[in-house]
Amino acid sequence: MYMQPTIIIELPIHKTLFYECQERPPLLLEIFTAQQIARIKEFVFDNLEDKDGAPEVDGLAVSVLTYSEEERGGYFRLAFYINRRFCCSDVESSRQDYIDFHFSYINEILKASAIYFNWNLM
């Protein structure tokens, strides 16, 4: 049975800052460490079927964040660009994509997990 690769991120976030992130979702990305951002970029790259054009993941942004106090969880959408440069033909391409992270927020720890689905259908 094939299991989709999953990424898990844990962020300690003070309750006040977490509530501020609900009001301003882009703020959440500022809390990620450089290592966590690098892991996300690697995760996306590793799950791309087509590696032509030396794809780079860039322009990360949290665009949506929802949270349910009753469920102590929610999700956020991490949007990004996959940029490619085909040196032989001097052609560049870019496409926007996203990952939806589902998370729990317990004891001021946000634990998020996501599966990346490559939407590039052939």
C-alpha positions as CSV (number, residue, x, y, z in Angstrom):
1,M,0.0,0.0,0.0
2,Y,1.4,3.4,-1.0
3,M,1.6,6.1,1.6
4,Q,1.7,9.7,0.7
5,P,4.8,11.5,2.1
6,T,3.9,13.7,5.0
7,I,5.7,16.7,6.5
8,I,5.3,17.6,10.2
9,I,6.2,21.0,11.7
10,E,6.1,22.0,15.3
11,L,6.0,25.6,16.4
12,P,6.0,27.0,19.9
13,I,3.7,30.0,19.8
14,H,2.5,32.1,22.7
15,K,-1.3,32.3,22.8
16,T,-1.3,36.1,22.2
17,L,0.8,35.7,19.1
18,F,-1.3,32.7,17.9
19,Y,-4.4,34.9,18.1
20,E,-2.7,37.6,16.2
21,C,-1.8,35.1,13.5
22,Q,-5.5,34.3,13.2
23,E,-6.1,38.0,12.4
24,R,-3.1,38.3,10.1
25,P,-2.3,34.8,8.6
26,P,1.0,36.0,6.9
27,L,2.5,36.6,10.3
28,L,2.6,32.8,10.9
29,L,5.4,32.4,8.3
30,E,7.6,34.8,10.3
31,I,7.5,32.4,13.2
32,F,8.9,29.5,11.1
33,T,12.7,28.9,11.6
34,A,15.0,28.9,8.6
35,Q,15.4,25.2,9.0
36,Q,11.7,24.6,8.9
37,I,11.4,26.7,5.7
38,A,14.2,24.8,4.2
39,R,12.5,21.5,5.1
40,I,9.3,22.6,3.5
41,K,11.1,23.6,0.3
42,E,13.0,20.3,0.2
43,F,9.7,18.4,0.8
44,V,8.0,20.1,-2.1
45,F,11.1,19.6,-4.4
46,D,11.4,15.9,-3.4
47,N,7.7,15.3,-4.3
48,L,7.9,17.0,-7.8
49,E,7.7,14.3,-10.5
50,D,9.4,16.6,-13.1
51,K,12.8,18.0,-12.0
52,D,13.5,19.6,-15.4
53,G,14.5,23.2,-15.3
54,A,16.1,22.9,-11.8
55,P,12.9,23.8,-9.9
56,E,13.2,26.1,-6.9
57,V,10.4,26.7,-4.4
58,D,10.2,30.4,-3.6
59,G,7.8,33.1,-2.5
60,L,6.2,31.3,0.4
61,A,3.2,33.0,2.0
62,V,0.4,31.9,4.4
63,S,-2.8,33.0,2.8
64,V,-5.5,31.4,5.0
65,L,-5.7,30.3,8.6
66,T,-8.7,28.9,10.3
67,Y,-9.0,27.7,13.9
68,S,-11.7,26.1,15.9
69,E,-11.4,26.5,19.7
70,E,-13.7,23.5,20.3
71,E,-11.5,21.2,18.2
72,R,-8.3,22.9,19.2
73,G,-7.2,22.8,15.6
74,G,-7.6,24.0,12.1
75,Y,-5.6,24.5,8.9
76,F,-3.5,27.0,7.1
77,R,-2.7,27.3,3.4
78,L,1.0,27.8,2.5
79,A,1.2,29.2,-1.0
80,F,4.4,29.2,-3.0
81,Y,5.9,29.4,-6.5
82,I,7.8,26.7,-8.3
83,N,10.3,28.5,-10.5
84,R,12.2,26.8,-13.3
85,R,15.0,28.0,-15.6
86,F,15.8,25.9,-18.7
87,C,19.4,27.1,-19.4
88,C,19.7,25.4,-22.8
89,S,16.8,27.4,-24.2
90,D,17.0,30.4,-21.9
91,V,13.4,29.9,-21.0
92,E,11.9,30.5,-17.5
93,S,8.6,29.3,-16.1
94,S,6.8,29.8,-12.8
95,R,3.6,28.4,-11.4
96,Q,1.9,28.9,-8.1
97,D,0.9,26.0,-5.9
98,Y,0.1,25.4,-2.3
99,I,0.0,23.0,0.6
100,D,-2.8,22.8,3.2
101,F,-1.4,22.1,6.7
102,H,-3.8,20.7,9.3
103,F,-2.8,21.5,12.8
104,S,-3.6,21.2,16.5
105,Y,-2.8,23.9,18.9
106,I,-2.4,22.5,22.4
107,N,-0.2,23.9,25.3
108,E,1.0,26.7,23.1
109,I,2.5,24.3,20.5
110,L,1.2,24.3,16.9
111,K,1.7,20.9,15.4
112,A,1.0,20.9,11.7
113,S,1.1,18.2,9.1
114,A,0.6,18.2,5.3
115,I,0.7,16.0,2.3
116,Y,1.8,17.7,-1.0
117,F,-0.1,16.7,-4.1
118,N,1.6,17.6,-7.3
119,W,-1.1,19.1,-9.5
120,N,0.9,18.9,-12.6
121,L,-1.2,16.5,-14.6
122,M,0.2,15.1,-17.8
